[in-house]
Amino acid sequence: MTIKEQLAGVFTPMVTPFKNDEILYDGIVENVKKMNQTGLRGYFVLGTNGEFKSLSVEERLKVLQTVVDNAAPDKVVMAGTAAESTKETIDITKEAAKIGAKSVSLLMPHFFRKYMDDDALTDYIVKVADASPVPVLLYNNPSVAADILISPEVIRRVADHPNVVGMKDSSRGNYQKYLEAAQGKDFYLLAGSAGFFLELLQAGGVGGVLSLANVFPDACAELYEAFKAGNLEEAEKLNTKLVDLNKKVSGFGGVAAVKSAMDLAGYTGGDPRHPLRPLSAEQKATLEANIKELGFI
């Protein structure tokens, strides 16, 4: 399978369910087994929805192992392996590859935000890609990376690297610049939100990592399939519903809302890990009413 084929489609950014701040590994197993029956391309483990920054490295690797052990053979597993130092990122990346991740995704280091210019980020990406046994994607999400936005210049510099294969873009309104910067290269863009997934596909992107796919994986996969089959009217219709739904779930309360919606849809969402707080009873009631109103449960 080519790297483009591996990335083409919808990935679920898997949540890590917690109860009393302890990981519900059985819940992860249940979620993967149910999602194996859907049209998803695969699983992105240890991203923002996975609350990876709230996990120890040991926990991160155990969560990844749990997903890899239970994923169906046709599902591709991608792992978030970023750390603040290049060295630790390389160490985690090598472990993730050993466990069975087919590719890794790097959120940009941001603790020393003031010094993370194009040169520093390029150096980080290239050194990790040089050392990684599996293909590397970038993860562009300023909202959780101290407002660091990967520039088109960084994309231009790294897109030729044989082991840098693409980017999950969760920033708003920048994908066109990235597509232009990577033109003619084997560098593939995935949408990080259902809010602009169809737009990105129409512009030349290959897939999406959609928090909504934790809750309604089939609906997200159907949108992709309709687009691929050229049924643009159907794709637009589904897209309108999913964009609205995304506002009422992810847009309503982030990871905590995604988890509550999963519980409503028959998955194990569980709670977030503190200091992130679960939705209040009132917020949960609003969330449920909104989803019902849109006809999804």
Stockholm file with secondary structure:
# STOCKHOLM 1.0

chainA/1-297         MTIKEQLAGVFTPMVTPFKNDEILYDGIVENVKKMNQTGLRGYFVLGTNGEFKSLSVEERLKVLQTVVDNAAPDKVVMAGTAAESTKETIDITKEAAKIGAKSVSLLMPHFFRKYMDDDALTDYIVKVADASPVPVLLYNNPSVAADILISPEVIRRVADHPNVVGMKDSSRGNYQKYLEAAQGKDFYLLAGSAGFFLELLQAGGVGGVLSLANVFPDACAELYEAFKAGNLEEAEKLNTKLVDLNKKVSGFGGVAAVKSAMDLAGYTGGDPRHPLRPLSAEQKATLEANIKELGFI
#=GR chainA/1-297 SS CCHHHHHSEEEEECCCCEETTEECHHHHHHHHHHHTTSSCCEEEESSTTTTGGGSCHHHHHHHHHHHHHHSCTTCEEEEECCCSSHHHHHHHHHHHHHHTCSEEEEECCCTTGGGCCHHHHHHHHHHHHHHCSSCEEEEECGGGTTTCCCCHHHHHHHTTSTTEEEEEECSSSCHHHHHHHTTTSSCEEEESSGGGHHHHHHHTCCEEECGGGGTCHHHHHHHHHHHHTTCHHHHHHHHHHHHHHHHHTHHHHHHHHHHHHHHHTTSCCCBCCTTSCCCCHHHHHHHHHHHHHTTCC
#=GC SS_cons         CCHHHHHSEEEEECCCCEETTEECHHHHHHHHHHHTTSSCCEEEESSTTTTGGGSCHHHHHHHHHHHHHHSCTTCEEEEECCCSSHHHHHHHHHHHHHHTCSEEEEECCCTTGGGCCHHHHHHHHHHHHHHCSSCEEEEECGGGTTTCCCCHHHHHHHTTSTTEEEEEECSSSCHHHHHHHTTTSSCEEEESSGGGHHHHHHHTCCEEECGGGGTCHHHHHHHHHHHHTTCHHHHHHHHHHHHHHHHHTHHHHHHHHHHHHHHHTTSCCCBCCTTSCCCCHHHHHHHHHHHHHTTCC
//
